[in-house]
Amino acid sequence: MKRIIIVGIISLIISLSSPFIFHNYLEKKPLEEKETMVFGGPIPFAEQKVQIPEEEYAYPAEFTFQSPLETETKIQPFPFVFTFICYFLLIFSVYTVVASYSKKAVNKTGRKKEQKDNL
């Protein structure tokens, strides 16, 4: 149970910081005017208003996530939950594999020492 809580906390931290890691990128001017962009990853969940340049020469353009304290941000709950689940499953599986491998490595070295002592 302790392992699930630790992995859950780490997954929550990574999920909340993912909008700062994954940026939006526009290669050319969009056909329709967008006022908002969605940030986050692997499933974007944080929506913010951005200023898209009107000049054609301003592209390609990269848009970064601004602090929610400075800019109004809408968090979409379902994509956030799915992002959390993705990170939880990824981290839990990696943690389980590493923990099982480390236990087997310790057991193998412990058995070898016992066998040498018996000879």
N, C-alpha and C positions, 0 to 999 in steps of 0.2 A: 504494500500500500504506500509505503514511503517513496518507493521508486516512481509510482504513478504521480504523486503530488509534486515531486521534484521535476519530472519531465513536463508536467502541466504548467508549472511556473515558468520554466525555461521556454516552452512553446508560446505562452502568453506574452512574454517579453519580446521574443522574436517577431510574433505576429503584430504587436503594437509598433515595433520599430521598422517593419517592412516598408511602409510608405516612404520613409526617408532613404531607403536603399534602392527601390525600384522607381525609376524616373519615366516620364512620358516623353516620347520623341515623335515629332511630326516631320516627315521628309519634305512634304510640300503643303501648300495652303489647302485646308479642307474646303470642300465645295459648299458645305453648310456652316453657318456660324455656330461655334460651340462656345459657351461661356464657362462650362465646368469640365473638369477632367477627374478621372477616378484613379487613385494611386493605391499601391499596396501589391502584395504578391504572396503566393502564386495566383490568388483570386483577388482582384482589386476591390477595396471596400471603403476607402476614405475619399469623399468627393469634396473638391475645392474649386472655387472660382479662379480662373486664370485669365490673363490678358493675352490673346493670340494676336501676333503682329499681322497687320494688313498688307504690308509690302511683300512682294514676291521674293525679293532678294534676302529677306530675313530668314529664309528657310534653307537648310534644315534647322529646326529649333528644338531645344530640349527644355522641358518644364520640370522643375523640382517641387517637391512637397514642402510647403511652408509650415512653420510651427502652428499648431491648432490654437495657441494662445494669441497669435497675431492675425490669423485669417480664419474666417468662419468655415468650419469643417463639418460635414455630415458623415456620420458613420453608418453604413448600411449593415444591419445586424446579420442577415443570412450569409452574405459573402464573408463577413468577419468570422463567423462560426466555422465556415468551410475552410478558411485559411488556417484557423487555429487547429482544426482537425488534421489538416494536411501536415502541418509542422509537428503536431503531437505524434502522429503515426510515424513520420520520418525519424524523429529523434528517439522515440521509444524503440523502434526496430534497431537503430544503430546502437543504442545503449544496451539492448538485450544481447545483440551479437557480441559486442565488446565484453560485456560482463560474463557471458557464457565462455568465451574464449579465454578470458583471464582466469576463470575458475578451473578450466581444464589444464591450463599451463601450470597453475600452482599444484594441482593434483598430480600431474605427471612428474614434476620435479620432486614432490614429496614422496611419491612411490619409489622413484629411483634411489633416493637416499635410504629408504627403508630396506630395499633389496641389497644395497651394498653393505649395510650393516649386518645383514643376515649371513653374508658369505664370509 
